[in-house]
Amino acid sequence: MMKFLVVDDERDVELLFRQKFRKEIRNGDIELLFAFSGQEALTILNDRNPPDVVYVFSDINMPGMSGIELLEKIKMDYPNIKVSMISAYGDQDNYDRAMESGARAFFTKPIDFNSLKEEILKLIY
């Protein structure tokens, strides 16, 4: 089973992800964890050594620590964890910074769950 961590300050994102991945969760293919801030995400990752999360999906625009700052910290401390960014704004600056900082992919809101699933299924199968 693969553990994915979704980081977004909007709590309704959890419901959305749980609905879209209902089958994969029920089959025991994936487990979804949720953090509602960058700091909370780091706490979850630091909880186990090494972390058992294999992939982080993080919003960019969050109060406190931004998704880009979180990405940079994860890449520094846990280079093997894959990180993709989610942004409400498909702006070039955020995209460039995310990719330069080691993001695997960049999704814009509203999230295209088909392409997100493809990204996840590449890891599982």
URKAFEN-V814855 format. One record per run of one state. SS is the DSSP state (~ for helix, > for strand, _ for the rest). FROM is the first residue (numbers start at 1). TO is the last residue. If there is no record, write none. Layout:
SS:FROM:TO + SS:FROM:TO
//
This chain:
_:1:1 + >:2:7 + _:8:11 + ~:12:20 + _:21:21 + ~:22:26 + _:27:29 + >:30:35 + _:36:37 + ~:38:46 + _:47:52 + >:53:59 + _:60:66 + ~:67:77 + _:78:81 + >:82:87 + _:88:91 + ~:92:100 + _:101:104 + >:105:108 + _:109:112 + ~:113:124 + _:125:125
//
